[in-house]
Amino acid sequence: GVTARRSYSEALGLWDGALRPSDEAPQRAFAQIRRGVLLSRLERAKDAADAFELAMQAAPDNRETYAQILSYLVVSPPQPELADSILQRAQR
C-alpha cells in the first residue's frame, strides 16, 4: 500500500545517502543490494537491476554478493533473465 511505498522510498533515501565511494568493496556491494531490493519493491525493475549490477561490480569475487541477490530474486516477482544472468556470473 501507500504506507509501504513511503517506507521503501524513505529507506532508499537513507541508503542513497549512506553510499560512500571510500567504503570497502563488501560494504558498497551490500548497500547496492539493499538499494536494489528497495527499488524492486518500488516496482523500479530497471533501477533495481542496475543497483544489483553495481553490487556485483563492487565485489565481483565475493560469493555472498551473488547469494544475497539470488536469495532476494527467489522471493520476488519472477525475473528469469536477470536471475539467470546473475547465476551465470556467480559460477565464473
Summary of the structure (lengths in Angstrom):
residues: 92
radius of gyration: 12.8
end to end distance: 39.4
largest distance: 40.6
contacts: 251
relative contact order: 0.13
helix: 78%
strand: 0%
